[in-house]
């Protein structure tokens, strides 16, 4: 390749290099085909394609989060997602760094490749991290035990009580900050409903919640 | 105090950085991993990562480009120091040593040349001095055979027992073919210069790593995400540290605990020549470090057993197991000087301590002058 007799690429070396390159192309293509499970991203990472294209998995956003709300995504949620930041709302919620940094999200500020990037006019209300979803069988409010912690704590007033005093999420107002999940007492302090595998109210990516709601109403109708 | 071996120093350096990153992983300073190491928003971002994400997201991030520029300048200034002094891969490979064939070869080689050198010492110049005049008829051979010897100072070259040079070199002409092609040095007229600028043929060497580099850039552009970052052993090393810590702090049990170490084992321990054959980061660095002029290995020909005593010593070459650079003749050796990681193993291995890493290896007239001054003594 370099034209020099001694420095030219040996056949073996060429094969190895080509093999490595093909392996990477194969990996990339496979992952692109397989796709990945949607997960909640920190503020500014809502455009999944742009996010995954720029995220170096450098851990900076996770480290800087003053509420310790971010964790590395597990490989179970897709090899492509592995090590990218996602929320663990059982550890903390996203207040947009309002308390510690006057509303400047630090994860966005430290992201070295602008994988997390907010439009100039972004507000906590317009950046949708996810949507809250209530599993009615696990929810104490839905068991008519009078629990309404999520409603009390919600900073966006996105939860209301229905005719039977059961908490219901107002999807248009919810931005997925995660405070309801953080304070939900199901799965905590022994208030475990049989068969529950998670808190009664959890934040999931908007599209996942849409699908779940469809199933829930569909199942209810049937 | 006993001088620490370069290998020990390197391990300390890598460990310090690894500890720093690990502290970062559990603190909230935003230190980041080696993918983007720094404090808060200021970070040295992995140059390969910058290029990959640039191609994948088609997004010009000023911060990333500035970091890239700064790192390119640093790599030009310092060469591939990252590979030897910062990257955790070499330390991991040391923890899980493979076959020690090369190490044994190196040790036996050092032993052998040391014995040869001692024999010459014990059999002092009595015999050697005699050939000095006798060497005169051969000078045609001497400057050519041992080119790095100051051609202007045959007196300095003469003490070299011409006979032993001949006998040492003659039986094995193969190992020292470069001796016969010292054109690089002859061209620049400063014969003592081991690292003359005429070594263009060997400045840049494309090998399998560059194929992987091309593959990682192309796949990033094609599929829209940094594919190599997913399997980068540096990233996976710190990811493994993190998930193991999370196992204990958060009880986070995940298959990741098995998958990441498995990928690492495959890349670094099964394929032990990762650095020399596959690593696209090393490939990228070597493309840039071709312009590096500082801290390059320099052989002091007055000490070097080959030039000073005519012993057929290839210890430094053998010490450079990974990069295959011959510090004596980097311009014609199998590995290009651009690949030098400044690991200093050659300097450590040299039985007479003839190799140093000066800030700048200049044409070095001072040494040829001092060689002249010394010549009467010898």
Interface residues (C-beta under 8 A of the other chain):
Chain A: X1 X2 X4 X6 X7 X9 X13 X14 X15 X16 X17 X18 X19 X20 X21 X22 X23 X24 X25 X27 X28 X29 X31 X32 X49 X50 X52 X53 X54 X55 X56 X57 X58 X59 X60 X63 X64 X65 X66 X68 X71 X72 X74 X75 X76 X79 X80 X82 X83 X91 X106 X109 X110 X112 X113 X114 X115
Chain B: X24 X25 X27 X28 X29 X30 X31 X32 X33 X35 X36 X38 X40 X41 X43 X45 X46 X49 X50 X53 X56 X57 X59 X61 X63 X64 X67 X201 X202 X204 X205 X206 X207 X208 X209 X210 X211 X212 X214 X215 X216 X218 X219 X220 X222 X223 X224 X225 X226 X227 X228 X229 X230 X231 X235 X238 X239 X242 X243 X246 X250 X252 X254 X255 X256 X259 X260 X277 X278 X280 X332 X336
